[in-house]
Amino acid sequence: KVIYMPTQRDEKQNFSQQAILDKQIQFLHHHAARTRASAVEKIVEMIKKGQILDSYIPIVINSVIEVLLDEAVDVRDAVLTMFDTLCAQNEANVYAACCDIIVSYVCSGLTSLTKVS
């Protein structure tokens, strides 16, 4: 007897880049911090490879910025890495559509800082 075990296909073969991005955005709402951090890291990889079009950058920022104030340090670090990567690879006009939400989240984060003695 032979047991047939189908091999898993690479995610890139099954889905378009937009579907992969949509899946990673969904993982940003996962209950596990490691899964959220991993989703941001995969989005960063997609940005570095040029797989995200400029027209999708505001969608990505609006989705990822929600986890900027996450409780897990790994998630916040991944978001900062994403912003570093975006700033290095894109011109400022790409961010015009989402500049107001970026300022809102940064100001919100600054108001929740506590002084450490």
LINTAUR-V998892 format. One line per field, one symbol per residue. phi: phi as a letter, one per 40 degrees, with the letter a starting at -180 (. if undefined). psi: psi as a letter, one per 30 degrees, with the letter a starting at -180 (. if undefined). burial: b if it has 16 or more other C-alpha atoms within 10 Angstrom, else e. A space follows every 50 residues. Layout:
phi->???
psi->???
burial->???
This chain:
phi->.bbcbcccccdcccbccccccdccccccbccccccccccccccccccccg cbcdccdcccccccccccbccccdcccccccccdccccbbcccccdcbcc cccccccccccccbcbc
psi->kkkkjkkklkefeflleeeeeeeeeeffglfkeeeeeeeeeeeeeeeefg fkleffeeeeeeeeffgeglfkeeeeeeeeeeeeeeeffllffffefgee eeeeeeeeeefgkkkk.
burial->eeeeeeeeeeeeeeeebeebbeebbebbbeeebebbbbbbbbbbebbeee ebeeeebbebbebbbebbbbeeebbbbbbeebbeebeeeeeeebbeeeee ebeebeeeeeeeeeeee
